[in-house]
Each structure stands twice: as structure tokens, then as C-alpha cells.
Amino acid sequence: MLHELTGTYLAPDGGDVSTFEPEFEHTAYPCKLIWGPGTWKQAVDFLGRSNIEEDDVVWADRIFMIRTGLGLRASTGPLGSLFGVGPWADDVESPRSPGAVQALPESQRQGSWFVIRANFPNDALEHVMGKYLGSDTALHELHELRRLPRCSCGVDELAAAKNWKEALQVASSA
């Protein structure tokens, strides 16, 4: 008998939660783990006794925070193959929500923080990678072309290269 572990998520209908990671914003649309992990039977039992109702979720103009620094690594997903940078990008982390950043332990607060308003986390990651990391890469050149006359990745850079505390102050006032 198969006892695969699963979770139950609040996510848009048809939203792909396969890339969900609690600390990072990897999914295109906001989602939240509300139960799990556990077995499929436990998940079905949870859903049968819960009072989850449909709700509207704001997915446009979200605030993302991205940390850069030596030794960090971000999963690039489809962005990596699009720009030929591979499945991982060095010296950058995947986007986080301000709430996730605020909960970080002291040991994970160092580095330079960027506060980006964007519709999707990959747009925010592309912006930081393309504008600030590896100015001699194809990704930087493509991003610069897409910025003419305005960044078509649709981001609004609210703060660049701030420390943890300064970046959170910007994010909280956005």
C-alpha cells in the first residue's frame, strides 16, 4: 500500500503547489500550507471536517524580499532555462514574503536585501539577478533590453541593497 505524504494548501483553483516551500515564494500565486504533512487518508479526513470556504486572494502587486550575498543559492525554476543560467543561481536567494523575512533567525539576516513589488516571484528574482548580479552575463543583457523604456518584467524596486532591518521598514510601509 502506498503511504505517500501530502499536505493541504490554500491555493487558487488549478494553482501549481508542487514548488511550494514554506520559507520562500516559489509558487506563481500565493498559497499557504494549512495541514500536513500526512497520508492521503488523513488529508481527506481533515478536509471533511474543516470549514474552508472560497475566498479572493490578492496576487497582484505583492511585496517580495530577496537577499543577496556570498554563498547563497536560489532555485531559478523556469526562469533559469529561459535565460540559460541553469537550475540554480549563486549569491542570491529565492524571494520571500516580508512575514517570512521578519521571522528569520539572526544567523540568516546578513547580506543585502532588496524589496520588490511585483505580481510574480520570478519577476522579482529576474529583476534582482538581471540588474545586480553578473553584469557580464546574458541574463543581465536580456534584462536591460527588457527594461527599455521601462522594466517590462513589471516590478517596482522599492529598496536596493539594504540591511535586514532597513529592508523590513521599507516593506512594512509599502
C-alpha positions in Angstrom: 0.0 0.0 0.0 1.3 3.5 -0.9 1.6 5.8 2.1 2.8 9.0 0.3 2.9 12.1 2.4 0.9 15.1 1.3 -0.2 18.5 2.5 -3.4 20.6 2.2 -2.9 24.1 0.8 -5.0 27.2 0.4 -4.3 28.0 -3.3 -6.1 29.1 -6.4 -8.0 26.5 -8.4 -5.5 24.9 -10.7 -2.6 26.6 -8.9 0.5 24.5 -9.0 1.7 23.9 -5.5 4.5 21.4 -6.4 7.1 24.1 -5.9 5.7 25.2 -2.5 8.3 25.8 0.2 7.2 27.5 3.4 10.0 30.0 3.7 10.1 31.0 0.1 7.8 32.3 -2.6 8.2 29.8 -5.4 4.6 29.4 -6.5 3.2 31.9 -9.1 0.2 32.7 -6.9 0.0 32.9 -3.1 -0.6 29.7 -1.3 -0.4 28.5 2.3 0.1 25.1 3.9 -2.9 24.6 6.2 -2.4 21.0 7.1 0.3 18.3 6.8 2.3 16.5 6.1 0.4 13.3 6.4 -1.2 10.5 4.4 -3.8 10.9 1.7 -6.4 9.4 4.0 -5.5 11.9 6.8 -5.8 14.8 4.3 -9.2 13.7 3.1 -10.3 13.3 6.8 -9.0 16.9 7.5 -10.9 18.3 4.5 -14.1 16.5 5.5 -14.1 18.1 9.0 -12.8 21.6 8.1 -14.8 24.7 7.2 -12.7 26.0 4.4 -14.5 28.5 2.2 -13.6 30.0 -1.1 -12.0 33.4 -0.8 -10.4 36.0 -3.1 -6.7 36.3 -2.9 -4.7 39.4 -3.9 -1.9 38.2 -6.2 -1.0 41.5 -8.0 1.5 44.0 -6.6 2.8 41.7 -3.9 5.9 42.6 -1.9 8.9 40.3 -2.2 12.2 40.5 -0.3 15.3 39.0 -1.9 18.6 38.6 -0.1 22.0 38.6 -1.9 25.4 37.6 -0.6 28.2 35.2 -1.0 27.3 31.5 -0.5 23.6 32.0 -1.1 21.7 29.9 -3.7 18.3 30.3 -5.4 16.3 27.8 -7.4 15.6 29.5 -10.7 12.9 27.1 -12.0 11.6 28.1 -15.4 13.5 31.4 -15.2 16.8 29.6 -15.3 16.1 27.8 -18.5 14.6 30.9 -20.1 17.8 32.9 -19.5 20.3 30.0 -19.7 21.5 30.3 -16.1 20.7 26.8 -15.1 18.5 25.5 -12.2 20.4 27.4 -9.6 21.7 31.0 -9.2 24.6 31.7 -6.9 24.8 34.6 -4.5 21.1 35.2 -4.3 18.1 33.6 -2.5 14.6 33.0 -3.7 12.0 35.6 -2.9 10.4 35.7 0.5 7.4 37.4 1.9 8.0 40.2 4.5 6.5 38.0 7.1 8.9 35.1 6.4 11.8 37.6 6.5 10.7 39.0 9.8 10.7 35.5 11.3 14.3 34.7 10.2 16.8 33.9 12.9 19.7 36.3 13.4 22.0 34.0 11.6 20.0 34.4 8.3 19.6 38.1 8.3 23.0 39.2 7.0 23.5 40.2 3.3 22.0 42.8 1.1 18.2 42.9 0.9 16.0 44.1 -2.0 12.4 45.0 -1.6 10.4 44.5 -4.8 6.8 45.0 -5.7 5.8 42.5 -8.4 2.9 40.3 -9.5 5.0 37.1 -9.5 8.1 35.9 -7.5 10.1 35.0 -10.6 9.7 38.6 -11.9 11.2 39.9 -8.7 14.0 37.3 -8.8 14.7 38.1 -12.5 14.9 41.8 -11.7 17.5 41.4 -8.9 19.5 38.8 -10.8 19.5 40.7 -14.1 20.2 44.2 -12.6 22.6 43.5 -9.8 24.3 40.1 -10.3 26.7 39.2 -13.0 26.7 42.4 -15.2 28.6 40.5 -17.9 26.0 37.7 -18.3 23.4 37.1 -20.9 20.7 37.4 -18.2 21.9 41.0 -17.5 21.9 41.9 -21.2 18.4 40.5 -21.7 17.0 42.2 -18.6 18.5 45.5 -19.7 16.8 45.1 -23.1 13.5 44.3 -21.5 13.9 47.5 -19.3 13.6 49.8 -22.4 11.9 52.2 -21.8 10.6 50.7 -18.6 11.2 47.3 -17.0 8.8 45.1 -18.7 9.2 42.4 -16.0 6.7 44.6 -14.2 8.5 45.2 -11.0 8.7 48.3 -8.8 12.0 48.4 -6.9 11.3 49.9 -3.5 14.7 49.4 -2.0 18.0 48.0 -3.1 21.0 46.7 -1.0 19.6 47.5 2.4 20.3 45.7 5.6 17.7 43.4 7.1 16.1 46.0 9.4 16.0 48.8 6.8 14.5 46.5 4.2 11.8 45.4 6.6 10.9 49.0 7.4 10.5 49.7 3.6 8.4 46.6 3.1 6.1 47.4 6.1 5.4 50.9 4.7 4.8 49.7 1.1 
